[in-house]
């Protein structure tokens, strides 16, 4: 997000953009589009029956004019890798099917750009996710997991999201960016507010909260950039600041890159950990199997990514008249890839509605699409897997008697899925 509208003209455009988004949602509901069913209380609680309804309607299902959807694994896999589809409609400010202001975080980030701009920025960010850096993060992640478990040890119950799953990725991202300790609490607070924009801007108060959070977060990052200009280190921000200095990226791209790494990195990991614990606890024998062999944590993470992925859907726009699965797609049509449905496609996965902790012990098991695919495959996927694996292993070893202490409160968002709070007992 940018700081907010800076002039009456910009303010009018900003408000118009919000109401265009709300009009789109209203039209989707009135059109009978199956996608609209996700934005209901039942859809938020359990979207998987809706995925199956979409699948039953056909391999590619038309929605409101200009939109279509698929829950088929093979078609989602194809769509995400095709170069004649992208995340941005060329020549417009329409990104991911939503309207953003020029200069917004998503608008000028990896999430909102097609090649070659996307390729250029992704190469610059790759420094922080190299095997060398990932290996160095593991010990720090283990220490953070241990410290968080020290804090909850001895409690009869605690909120797994707020006490464990959320603080972990924030701490890891702070380390990744080299953020001073004094800025971490505010970084977490404003980052979580920014993450609420992943499902779009809901109303004017929401837009105002986002604008405020964006401005405060921008100030924190600007201080960090200035620090690294004078005291560079072997970290991601130092390499990005150097890239900005020699003209390989703009100041706005530098800011957007770091904001998106925060938002996407946090949202993926907190929901991955929480969804994994939910699945392990709700599946008879699964938690006990992990406690008996914490080495299963990596397999449990992979199955959780398939079974209940944090990112439920993504979207691509057709650059030209084409077809997808023999279904004609007109130029400018936005096609929704229903990741949650594709990951439970019965044509691909055996007993897809079941959580099987050792499913991915078989190397022949088809890959899930939880981290998208193609040029937009999640750059932080190895880090998210590492964090979640260390987290589940730590929970199994330190809190073996963990159990659910009530039903979770699920997030109100639909693109990103996970519990807002998850009360657990330990004893």
Legacy VTK file of the C-alpha trace (Angstrom):
# vtk DataFile Version 3.0
C-alpha trace
ASCII
DATASET POLYDATA
POINTS 427 float
0.000 0.000 0.000
1.091 3.576 -0.457
0.608 6.284 2.132
-2.889 7.046 0.914
-4.357 9.598 -1.476
-2.327 12.801 -1.598
-4.743 15.142 -3.428
-8.514 15.562 -3.898
-8.212 13.940 -7.333
-6.281 10.986 -5.929
-8.705 10.723 -3.010
-11.637 10.501 -5.409
-9.864 7.793 -7.407
-9.003 5.942 -4.185
-12.638 5.913 -3.006
-13.853 4.972 -6.480
-11.485 2.006 -6.472
-12.907 0.733 -3.191
-16.460 0.963 -4.427
-15.581 -0.692 -7.732
-14.267 -3.606 -5.692
-17.476 -3.718 -3.601
-19.560 -3.501 -6.784
-17.593 -6.444 -8.195
-18.378 -8.479 -5.069
-22.077 -7.575 -5.283
-22.215 -8.486 -8.972
-20.506 -11.824 -8.259
-23.140 -12.653 -5.654
-26.011 -11.634 -7.936
-24.591 -13.530 -10.918
-24.791 -16.871 -9.139
-21.046 -17.329 -9.578
-19.877 -20.320 -7.508
-16.912 -18.234 -6.382
-19.289 -15.948 -4.464
-20.174 -18.858 -2.163
-16.705 -18.704 -0.622
-17.543 -15.262 0.782
-20.179 -16.605 3.195
-19.947 -17.755 6.804
-20.189 -21.375 5.705
-17.624 -20.833 2.962
-15.157 -19.366 5.430
-15.724 -22.177 7.898
-15.316 -24.971 5.352
-14.665 -24.071 1.700
-14.050 -27.620 0.525
-17.674 -28.568 -0.284
-17.779 -25.462 -2.490
-14.631 -26.581 -4.301
-16.392 -29.878 -5.006
-19.500 -28.064 -6.239
-17.343 -26.111 -8.683
-15.680 -29.331 -9.843
-19.069 -30.947 -10.414
-20.117 -28.046 -12.669
-17.287 -28.655 -15.137
-13.564 -28.461 -15.727
-13.730 -24.717 -16.387
-16.729 -22.941 -14.873
-17.829 -19.499 -16.118
-18.636 -16.941 -13.464
-19.723 -13.349 -13.852
-18.792 -11.771 -17.212
-15.031 -11.758 -17.674
-14.329 -14.446 -15.066
-14.018 -18.234 -14.934
-12.736 -20.774 -12.410
-11.275 -24.255 -12.251
-10.747 -26.688 -9.374
-9.015 -29.283 -11.576
-5.430 -30.059 -10.559
-4.152 -30.474 -14.112
-5.755 -27.243 -15.328
-4.575 -25.213 -12.326
-1.076 -26.636 -12.837
-1.211 -25.658 -16.518
-2.705 -22.216 -15.896
-0.054 -21.229 -13.355
2.754 -22.126 -15.760
1.478 -20.704 -19.016
3.181 -17.572 -20.315
0.058 -16.385 -22.150
-1.564 -15.730 -18.759
-0.312 -13.356 -16.076
-1.136 -11.613 -12.813
-1.528 -8.163 -14.404
-3.735 -7.134 -17.298
-1.212 -5.377 -19.592
-1.719 -1.643 -19.849
-4.126 -1.356 -16.904
-3.938 -1.085 -13.119
-5.878 -4.332 -12.698
-3.762 -6.838 -10.768
-5.043 -10.197 -9.501
-8.513 -9.162 -10.663
-8.618 -6.242 -8.198
-8.032 -2.524 -8.591
-4.929 -1.078 -6.982
-3.506 2.405 -7.058
-0.323 2.925 -9.016
2.483 2.556 -6.494
0.603 0.276 -4.091
2.575 -2.476 -2.384
1.073 -5.265 -4.477
1.007 -3.146 -7.644
4.819 -2.778 -7.793
5.851 -6.024 -6.107
6.647 -9.579 -7.147
2.965 -10.375 -6.569
1.716 -7.836 -9.083
4.160 -7.903 -11.983
4.549 -10.035 -15.091
7.897 -10.853 -16.714
10.287 -9.257 -17.496
9.826 -6.868 -14.538
8.939 -9.782 -12.271
12.036 -11.704 -13.408
14.315 -8.755 -12.654
12.969 -8.268 -9.125
12.864 -11.975 -8.306
16.550 -12.315 -9.169
17.355 -9.487 -6.781
15.372 -11.108 -3.956
16.861 -14.566 -4.517
19.964 -13.612 -2.486
18.083 -13.950 0.792
16.685 -17.389 -0.055
19.853 -19.119 -1.250
20.724 -22.557 0.219
23.572 -20.906 2.117
21.261 -18.445 3.834
18.541 -21.035 4.473
21.070 -23.267 6.238
22.048 -20.364 8.457
18.403 -19.665 9.365
17.702 -23.152 10.750
19.572 -22.685 14.021
17.933 -19.279 14.559
14.503 -20.800 13.896
15.176 -23.607 16.377
16.160 -21.035 19.003
13.010 -18.993 18.391
10.813 -22.092 18.583
12.509 -23.096 21.831
12.064 -19.623 23.292
8.365 -19.491 22.377
7.783 -22.938 23.874
9.601 -21.856 27.045
6.999 -19.097 27.406
3.994 -21.434 27.128
5.497 -24.338 29.044
3.563 -24.980 32.224
0.417 -23.210 31.032
-2.757 -25.273 31.127
-3.933 -23.682 27.893
-2.864 -21.032 25.398
-3.796 -19.576 22.022
-1.536 -21.373 19.571
-1.859 -18.619 16.955
-1.000 -15.648 19.154
1.493 -17.359 21.448
3.357 -19.467 18.907
2.371 -19.596 15.218
2.311 -15.809 14.662
5.402 -14.689 16.621
7.615 -17.274 14.915
7.448 -16.018 11.296
7.526 -12.384 12.395
10.762 -13.097 14.251
12.202 -14.992 11.306
11.296 -12.240 8.820
12.772 -9.650 11.175
16.000 -11.674 11.183
15.853 -12.076 7.400
15.573 -8.312 6.931
18.031 -7.520 9.730
15.483 -5.405 11.620
16.610 -3.842 14.921
14.939 -5.479 17.944
13.310 -2.199 19.003
11.280 -2.077 15.782
10.024 -5.682 15.844
6.785 -5.159 17.906
5.569 -2.324 15.664
6.709 -4.241 12.588
4.513 -7.159 13.655
1.494 -4.975 14.444
1.518 -3.027 11.187
2.458 -6.080 9.145
-0.624 -7.946 10.339
-2.809 -4.991 9.388
-1.243 -4.904 5.931
-1.881 -8.629 5.531
-5.623 -8.019 5.832
-5.489 -6.432 2.355
-4.815 -9.789 0.685
-8.571 -10.311 0.351
-9.091 -6.766 -0.904
-10.131 -3.509 0.772
-13.518 -3.981 2.408
-14.570 -0.404 3.245
-13.293 3.102 3.941
-12.330 2.488 7.608
-10.371 -0.559 6.469
-8.655 1.550 3.811
-7.761 4.166 6.431
-6.257 1.519 8.734
-4.226 0.169 5.838
-2.993 3.624 4.861
-1.905 4.338 8.450
-0.191 0.967 8.811
1.534 1.415 5.460
2.901 4.814 6.452
4.190 3.552 9.825
5.702 0.458 8.240
7.324 2.584 5.561
9.011 4.696 8.245
10.381 1.577 9.958
11.752 0.251 6.689
13.183 3.622 5.647
15.210 3.678 8.877
16.442 0.176 8.107
17.403 1.112 4.541
19.373 4.113 5.775
21.112 1.943 8.373
22.180 -0.577 5.722
23.404 2.145 3.374
25.944 3.110 6.026
26.482 -0.311 7.596
25.930 -3.022 4.963
25.882 -6.680 5.984
25.557 -10.052 4.288
21.764 -9.928 4.368
18.840 -9.425 2.021
18.181 -5.751 2.729
21.832 -4.814 2.215
21.813 -6.505 -1.198
18.534 -4.789 -2.145
19.769 -1.379 -0.995
22.879 -1.895 -3.139
20.653 -2.798 -6.095
18.681 0.411 -5.604
21.877 2.465 -5.388
23.140 1.239 -8.754
19.781 1.576 -10.494
18.684 -2.067 -10.681
15.506 -1.280 -8.738
13.591 1.871 -7.835
13.007 3.178 -4.288
9.317 2.217 -4.594
10.266 -1.306 -5.683
12.648 -1.607 -2.736
9.916 -0.642 -0.292
7.278 -2.843 -1.940
9.646 -5.816 -1.973
10.233 -5.666 1.783
6.572 -5.034 2.588
5.464 -8.009 0.499
8.128 -10.281 1.997
6.667 -9.380 5.389
3.020 -9.843 4.440
3.365 -12.960 2.278
5.973 -14.581 4.519
3.931 -14.016 7.648
0.565 -15.051 6.227
1.821 -18.245 4.620
3.686 -19.523 7.652
1.318 -18.617 10.486
-1.571 -20.289 8.687
0.506 -23.270 7.589
1.512 -24.012 11.193
-1.995 -23.454 12.555
-3.723 -25.473 9.824
-1.219 -28.300 10.276
-1.857 -28.496 14.018
-5.620 -28.464 13.393
-5.360 -31.333 10.907
-3.064 -33.348 13.166
-5.405 -32.894 16.121
-8.595 -33.659 14.183
-7.244 -36.793 12.498
-7.349 -39.819 14.812
-3.843 -41.060 15.557
-2.004 -38.355 13.592
-0.772 -36.277 16.534
0.212 -39.422 18.415
2.207 -40.583 15.382
4.098 -37.286 15.289
4.820 -37.427 19.024
6.123 -40.986 18.639
8.338 -39.896 15.740
8.962 -36.125 15.515
10.978 -36.873 12.396
7.622 -37.067 10.595
7.269 -33.278 10.915
8.452 -32.591 7.366
5.963 -35.072 5.907
3.197 -33.621 8.086
3.956 -30.141 6.746
3.798 -31.344 3.142
0.464 -33.076 3.694
-0.925 -30.024 5.525
0.018 -27.885 2.523
-2.016 -30.206 0.312
-4.899 -30.851 2.686
-5.605 -27.302 3.895
-3.355 -24.790 2.102
-2.962 -21.268 3.527
-3.563 -19.719 0.098
-6.842 -21.093 -1.229
-6.879 -19.538 -4.662
-5.011 -17.327 -7.084
-5.942 -15.768 -10.412
-4.504 -15.183 -13.879
-5.607 -13.066 -16.843
-5.502 -14.205 -20.480
-3.265 -12.064 -22.697
-4.992 -13.301 -25.867
-7.894 -15.447 -27.035
-7.014 -19.011 -26.079
-8.332 -22.222 -24.530
-7.907 -23.972 -21.193
-8.883 -27.630 -21.131
-10.722 -27.196 -24.454
-12.758 -24.383 -22.874
-12.504 -21.106 -24.845
-11.011 -18.223 -22.863
-11.358 -14.721 -24.304
-8.576 -12.174 -24.048
-8.876 -10.258 -20.773
-10.725 -13.052 -18.951
-9.605 -13.663 -15.374
-9.378 -17.364 -14.503
-9.418 -18.339 -10.824
-7.197 -21.298 -9.923
-8.882 -22.886 -6.907
-5.776 -24.226 -5.172
-7.740 -25.702 -2.277
-9.892 -27.681 -4.700
-7.003 -28.726 -6.945
-5.167 -30.127 -3.926
-8.140 -32.423 -3.255
-8.762 -33.510 -6.828
-9.863 -37.185 -6.682
-8.464 -37.730 -10.182
-4.993 -37.037 -8.786
-4.928 -37.905 -5.079
-6.039 -41.107 -3.367
-8.677 -40.377 -0.694
-8.073 -36.618 -1.068
-10.425 -35.649 1.791
-8.265 -37.577 4.274
-5.228 -36.167 6.075
-2.507 -38.811 5.888
0.631 -37.813 7.743
2.869 -40.095 5.675
1.267 -39.483 2.249
4.412 -37.810 0.921
6.682 -40.602 2.142
5.893 -42.065 -1.272
7.959 -40.094 -3.779
5.378 -40.884 -6.462
2.695 -38.809 -4.711
1.718 -35.937 -7.042
2.862 -32.474 -6.053
0.380 -30.077 -4.479
-0.058 -26.492 -5.665
0.015 -24.749 -2.281
2.920 -22.520 -3.315
1.446 -21.697 -6.763
3.575 -22.496 -9.805
5.480 -21.203 -12.783
7.293 -17.885 -12.574
5.202 -16.926 -9.540
6.103 -20.009 -7.502
6.535 -18.752 -3.929
10.124 -17.584 -3.498
9.891 -18.189 0.246
8.556 -21.764 -0.002
11.748 -23.424 1.347
11.794 -21.034 4.309
8.096 -21.595 5.096
8.613 -25.363 4.978
11.626 -25.076 7.273
9.817 -22.897 9.815
6.753 -25.145 9.909
8.834 -28.326 10.176
10.873 -27.001 13.086
7.679 -25.703 14.724
5.805 -29.029 14.518
8.841 -30.972 15.672
9.258 -28.647 18.639
5.591 -28.901 19.617
5.660 -32.706 19.431
8.799 -32.915 21.553
7.991 -30.236 24.112
4.172 -30.403 24.325
3.317 -34.049 23.562
-0.023 -33.853 25.407
-1.245 -30.966 23.238
-4.958 -31.104 22.389
-7.650 -28.772 21.105
-9.526 -26.842 23.791
-12.483 -25.770 21.675
-13.320 -24.900 18.100
-11.056 -22.413 16.321
-12.201 -18.954 15.309
-11.514 -18.833 11.585
-10.317 -15.742 9.764
-12.867 -13.709 7.838
-10.718 -13.727 4.709
-11.339 -16.242 1.941
-8.225 -16.143 -0.245
-6.045 -16.864 2.775
-7.309 -19.558 5.145
-6.439 -20.259 8.760
-7.603 -19.765 12.336
-7.637 -16.314 13.856
-7.355 -17.980 17.252
-6.795 -21.600 18.225
-7.068 -22.434 21.912
-5.136 -25.540 22.905
-4.598 -27.339 26.203
-1.342 -28.881 27.314
-1.821 -31.336 30.093
LINES 1 428
427 0 1 2 3 4 5 6 7 8 9 10 11 12 13 14 15 16 17 18 19 20 21 22 23 24 25 26 27 28 29 30 31 32 33 34 35 36 37 38 39 40 41 42 43 44 45 46 47 48 49 50 51 52 53 54 55 56 57 58 59 60 61 62 63 64 65 66 67 68 69 70 71 72 73 74 75 76 77 78 79 80 81 82 83 84 85 86 87 88 89 90 91 92 93 94 95 96 97 98 99 100 101 102 103 104 105 106 107 108 109 110 111 112 113 114 115 116 117 118 119 120 121 122 123 124 125 126 127 128 129 130 131 132 133 134 135 136 137 138 139 140 141 142 143 144 145 146 147 148 149 150 151 152 153 154 155 156 157 158 159 160 161 162 163 164 165 166 167 168 169 170 171 172 173 174 175 176 177 178 179 180 181 182 183 184 185 186 187 188 189 190 191 192 193 194 195 196 197 198 199 200 201 202 203 204 205 206 207 208 209 210 211 212 213 214 215 216 217 218 219 220 221 222 223 224 225 226 227 228 229 230 231 232 233 234 235 236 237 238 239 240 241 242 243 244 245 246 247 248 249 250 251 252 253 254 255 256 257 258 259 260 261 262 263 264 265 266 267 268 269 270 271 272 273 274 275 276 277 278 279 280 281 282 283 284 285 286 287 288 289 290 291 292 293 294 295 296 297 298 299 300 301 302 303 304 305 306 307 308 309 310 311 312 313 314 315 316 317 318 319 320 321 322 323 324 325 326 327 328 329 330 331 332 333 334 335 336 337 338 339 340 341 342 343 344 345 346 347 348 349 350 351 352 353 354 355 356 357 358 359 360 361 362 363 364 365 366 367 368 369 370 371 372 373 374 375 376 377 378 379 380 381 382 383 384 385 386 387 388 389 390 391 392 393 394 395 396 397 398 399 400 401 402 403 404 405 406 407 408 409 410 411 412 413 414 415 416 417 418 419 420 421 422 423 424 425 426
